[in-house]
Every structure is written in C-alpha cells, then in structure tokens.
Amino acid sequence: MKRRTEQQRDRLAAHVFVCTNDRDSEYACCGDAGADETVDAVKSWLRERNAFWSPIGVSTTDCLALCSEGGTAITIQPRNEWFSDVRPEDVPDLLEAEFGPNAQRLAGDTGQTRD
Ligand code: FES
C-alpha cells in the first residue's frame, strides 16, 4: 500500500463526482436521468479550460442519495457542495459558479487561483 495523499493534494484542487447509478427498480436514478450526458458535459467544460484532471478531477460514482427523475446528482469535494437534478445544459452555469468562467477559482472562498 502507498499513501498518495501529498501527490493528490498537489495535483487536485477539487474533485467533481457525478452519479451514474443505474438501477432496475421503481425508484428514480441518475442513470435514467441523463447521467452519461451530464458527465460528458462536465468533462468537456473542464477540457475546454485545460482543467480536466489537473487541477480538477472528475469521477463517476454510485448513488449519492439525491436520486431524482429530474436530473443527475453531483458533489464537489472537498468543498462539500451537493447538487441534484442537474441536466447537461445546467453544467456550464454550475461549474462557472463554482470555479469561475475559466476554471481559475480553485480554492473556494480563499481566492486562490491557478497560474
Ligand atoms: S441514483 Fe444518483 S443520487 Fe441516487
């Protein structure tokens, strides 16, 4: 086992987790509410700003307990921000509000920006 905490702290300012859980049941799930398209929208927005994975990570995840027929659940860590009902068309406004128009605002309220 290797502890990689320092490496990841240096590399990542934040991590966007997008629920893509799909379930075969009567209950709503992100997999049925456009999750794949929402993940693509998140990745595209960050790639267009040269911020995909460094400094902002993106991962798909299982259920975040914000299930809805209206869209996908997203959490941004370590900021402890949580969203539900996110549609692909919501992603630019969500990410811009969180990271600034050019993904420059990396440390939340501290004002830290990247070079
Ligand atoms: S299925 Fe996505 S939050 Fe539950």
Residues whose N, C-alpha, C, O or C-beta is under 5 A from the ligand:
A	BS01	FES	C19 N21 A28 C29 C30 C63 L64 A65 L66 C67 A73
